C-alpha cells in the first residue's frame, strides 16, 4: 500500500511549516498515531483526492498498519543543494513497519514539502534515493 502526492500550489500553505522541527514533529505524530487523513491533507493532498478516495486510502493504511507505531528513525538524508533535500523515515512496532519518503525545500527557515510517499515496502522508498 502506498500514498503519494505532489506539492501543493504556492498559494496553498498546507505544505509549508515554520521550520524543520515543526515539520518533523507533525509527520512523526501523525504517522505514529496513524492519523493519516489530516497528514495527507496538510502535506499537500487536500486538493488531490475526493472525500471518497481519502476514506478509501485511510482504510487501506489502517488495515496495513493495525497498531500505532512506537519507534521512528530517519534512516537516509541527502542534501540535493539549493535548500532541497530528501529523507527517508521508518516507523515500527514489533515487526510492523511503515516507510516514508519526502522531498523538502528549506528557505528563510521555512520548510515546504514538495512531495511525499508512504509505503509498506522499504524497496519502494529506497528506489527514490
C-alpha positions, -999 to +999 in steps of 0.1 A: +000+000+000+013+034-008+002+070-010+019+098-028+011+134-036+028+162-055+034+196-040+005+219-031+001+251-051+022+280-040-009+298-026-019+268-005+001+269+027-008+233+036+027+220+027+046+248+044+060+245+080+076+272+102+108+251+104+122+216+101+114+208+137+077+216+132+076+195+100+093+165+117+070+167+148+039+169+126+049+139+104+061+118+133+030+124+154+005+117+126+022+086+113+029+071+147-007+077+157-019+065+122-038+098+118-034+097+080-062+119+066-051+151+083-015+143+075-022+137+038-042+169+036-016+190+054+012+177+033-005+188+001-031+162-007-062+183+002-070+190-034-056+158-048-082+134-035-120+133-032-135+125+002-143+090-010-108+085-022-094+098+010-116+075+031-105+045+009-068+054+013-073+058+051-089+024+053-061+007+034-035+024+055-052+015+088-056-021+075-019-023+066-008-009+100-034-020+126-015-007+156+001+027+164+039+029+159+062+030+189+095+040+173+108+062+145+142+069+128+154+089+099+175+064+081+185+083+050+190+120+043+205+135+011+213+172+005+204+179-031+216+215-030+198+248-031+179+241+001+164+209-013+168+176+004+152+142+005+147+120+035+136+085+044+119+077+078+110+043+092+082+038+118+078+005+136+061-016+163+073-051+167+075-065+131+051-039+116+070-012+095+060+019+076+083+038+053+081+075+045+099+095+019+098+132+013+115+159-008+117+191+012+127+227+003+140+249+031+142+287+026+140+315+051+138+288+078+105+276+065+102+240+051+080+232+022+070+196+014+074+192-023+064+155-025+059+127+000+054+090-002+042+065+024+046+028+018+048-007+033+079-016+013+113-002+020+124-010-015+098+015-029+113+042-007+150+033-013+144+034-051+137+071-047+172+079-035 
